Amino acid sequence: MGKPLSMDLRSRALAAVDEGLSCRAAARRFGVAASTVIRWHDQRRNTGGYAAKPQGGDTRSRRIESHR
């Protein structure tokens, strides 16, 4: 899994959307997938934030513990 895109890029793309650019046009301008900007926009609308979610984690040990 790759690194999350920077908060600076996220804020610039969403600022462009706020200024009237479509999510698809903002995605083209900043070189990311349209679905990425759409997801950031939805996340901000639903939660008020657009920070990256934590990645990974040790899910295996949790499954083993639940079996005991």
Backbone as JSON, one array per atom type, in Angstrom:
{
  "sequence": "MGKPLSMDLRSRALAAVDEGLSCRAAARRFGVAASTVIRWHDQRRNTGGYAAKPQGGDTRSRRIESHR",
  "N": [[0.85, -1.17, 0.0], [0.54, 2.21, -0.81], [1.87, 5.46, 0.19], [-0.21, 7.86, 1.92], [-1.74, 10.6, 0.18], [-0.61, 14.0, 0.38], [-1.69, 16.37, 2.91], [-1.63, 18.96, 2.04], [-2.0, 18.77, -0.75], [-4.55, 17.64, -0.75], [-6.02, 19.73, 0.47], [-5.65, 21.8, -1.4], [-6.86, 20.74, -3.7], [-9.51, 20.44, -2.8], [-10.08, 23.09, -2.23], [-10.14, 24.13, -4.79], [-12.42, 22.85, -5.73], [-14.26, 24.04, -4.05], [-14.19, 26.59, -5.08], [-15.66, 26.32, -7.33], [-14.88, 24.55, -9.31], [-15.33, 21.38, -10.87], [-15.25, 18.12, -9.32], [-13.99, 16.28, -10.97], [-12.58, 17.94, -12.76], [-10.87, 19.23, -10.97], [-9.4, 17.05, -10.14], [-8.04, 16.38, -12.5], [-6.48, 18.71, -12.76], [-4.76, 18.52, -10.55], [-3.56, 16.09, -10.86], [-4.54, 13.62, -9.88], [-6.71, 10.78, -9.34], [-10.13, 11.0, -10.36], [-11.98, 9.77, -8.71], [-10.68, 9.88, -6.3], [-10.69, 12.62, -5.51], [-13.44, 12.95, -5.38], [-14.01, 11.19, -3.29], [-12.61, 12.44, -1.16], [-14.08, 14.81, -1.04], [-16.65, 13.86, -0.39], [-16.03, 12.71, 2.09], [-15.29, 14.96, 3.58], [-17.7, 16.34, 3.56], [-19.34, 14.57, 4.99], [-18.01, 14.07, 7.45], [-16.65, 16.33, 8.16], [-13.94, 16.51, 7.97], [-10.92, 15.71, 6.1], [-8.72, 14.18, 6.33], [-6.2, 11.61, 5.97], [-7.0, 8.21, 6.54], [-5.97, 5.9, 9.12], [-3.54, 3.47, 8.16], [-3.14, -0.04, 7.54], [-2.2, -2.18, 10.22], [-2.36, -4.64, 12.8], [-4.18, -7.11, 12.11], [-4.26, -9.81, 12.26], [-3.5, -10.8, 14.82], [-5.66, -10.0, 16.31], [-7.7, -11.59, 15.29], [-6.8, -14.1, 16.06], [-6.88, -13.9, 18.85], [-9.65, -13.68, 19.24], [-10.46, -16.21, 18.73], [-9.77, -17.73, 20.87]],
  "CA": [[0.0, 0.0, 0.0], [1.35, 3.43, -0.92], [1.69, 6.51, 1.2], [-1.35, 8.74, 1.67], [-1.42, 11.88, -0.45], [-0.38, 15.03, 1.4], [-2.8, 17.24, 3.3], [-1.55, 20.15, 1.19], [-2.65, 18.43, -2.01], [-5.98, 17.47, -0.45], [-6.65, 21.03, 0.71], [-5.66, 22.57, -2.64], [-7.88, 20.16, -4.58], [-10.84, 20.77, -2.28], [-10.27, 24.53, -2.4], [-10.54, 24.32, -6.19], [-13.82, 22.43, -5.8], [-15.04, 25.09, -3.37], [-14.22, 27.75, -5.97], [-16.57, 26.06, -8.44], [-14.38, 23.52, -10.22], [-15.9, 20.07, -10.59], [-14.28, 17.18, -8.74], [-13.22, 15.69, -12.07], [-11.64, 18.96, -13.26], [-9.85, 19.42, -9.93], [-8.54, 15.86, -10.19], [-7.15, 16.55, -13.67], [-5.54, 19.8, -12.47], [-3.76, 18.13, -9.54], [-2.94, 14.82, -11.24], [-5.02, 12.48, -9.1], [-7.91, 10.17, -9.91], [-11.38, 11.7, -10.04], [-12.61, 9.1, -7.55], [-9.98, 10.33, -5.1], [-11.23, 13.93, -5.12], [-14.84, 12.72, -5.0], [-13.99, 10.57, -1.96], [-12.24, 13.49, -0.2], [-15.21, 15.74, -0.95], [-17.69, 13.17, 0.39], [-15.55, 12.55, 3.47], [-15.37, 16.27, 4.23], [-19.11, 16.67, 3.73], [-19.93, 13.69, 5.99], [-17.34, 14.08, 8.75], [-16.05, 17.63, 8.43], [-12.49, 16.44, 7.77], [-10.51, 14.96, 4.92], [-7.4, 13.6, 6.62], [-6.05, 10.2, 5.62], [-7.32, 7.27, 7.6], [-4.81, 5.06, 9.45], [-3.35, 2.33, 7.28], [-2.57, -1.26, 8.08], [-2.56, -2.64, 11.54], [-2.18, -6.07, 13.0], [-5.5, -7.73, 12.22], [-4.11, -11.24, 12.49], [-3.5, -11.12, 16.25], [-7.02, -9.8, 16.79], [-8.47, -12.78, 14.9], [-6.34, -15.22, 16.88], [-7.41, -13.69, 20.2], [-11.09, -13.93, 19.28], [-10.66, -17.66, 18.63], [-9.43, -18.39, 22.14]],
  "C": [[0.9, 1.23, 0.0], [1.09, 4.4, 0.21], [0.45, 7.34, 0.89], [-0.88, 10.04, 1.0], [-1.4, 12.98, 0.61], [-1.64, 15.84, 1.69], [-2.81, 18.51, 2.45], [-2.26, 19.91, -0.14], [-4.15, 18.29, -1.82], [-6.65, 18.83, -0.3], [-6.69, 21.87, -0.56], [-6.72, 22.06, -3.6], [-9.28, 20.53, -4.1], [-11.11, 22.27, -2.35], [-10.7, 24.84, -3.83], [-12.0, 23.92, -6.39], [-14.71, 23.49, -5.17], [-15.19, 26.34, -4.24], [-15.08, 27.51, -7.21], [-16.1, 25.04, -9.45], [-15.06, 22.2, -9.88], [-14.82, 19.17, -9.98], [-13.4, 16.58, -9.82], [-12.18, 16.69, -12.62], [-10.53, 19.21, -12.25], [-8.88, 18.24, -9.93], [-7.56, 15.96, -11.35], [-6.09, 17.6, -13.37], [-4.42, 19.34, -11.54], [-3.18, 16.74, -9.77], [-3.31, 13.64, -10.36], [-6.27, 11.93, -9.77], [-9.15, 10.95, -9.48], [-12.04, 11.08, -8.82], [-11.95, 9.53, -6.24], [-10.54, 11.66, -4.61], [-12.69, 13.79, -4.69], [-14.9, 12.14, -3.59], [-13.61, 11.6, -0.89], [-13.4, 14.44, 0.03], [-16.34, 15.12, -0.12], [-17.29, 13.04, 1.85], [-15.66, 13.87, 4.22], [-16.83, 16.65, 4.5], [-19.73, 15.85, 4.87], [-19.32, 13.82, 7.38], [-16.76, 15.44, 9.12], [-14.55, 17.65, 8.23], [-12.16, 15.63, 6.54], [-9.11, 14.37, 5.1], [-7.39, 12.12, 6.24], [-6.39, 9.33, 6.83], [-6.08, 6.43, 7.91], [-4.75, 3.84, 8.53], [-2.83, 1.14, 8.05], [-3.07, -1.61, 9.45], [-2.42, -4.14, 11.62], [-3.54, -6.72, 13.21], [-5.39, -9.21, 12.54], [-4.19, -11.57, 13.97], [-4.9, -10.94, 16.83], [-7.89, -11.02, 16.46], [-8.08, -13.97, 15.77], [-6.91, -15.1, 18.29], [-8.9, -13.98, 20.27], [-11.4, -15.41, 19.2], [-10.46, -18.35, 19.97], [-10.57, -18.38, 23.1]]
}
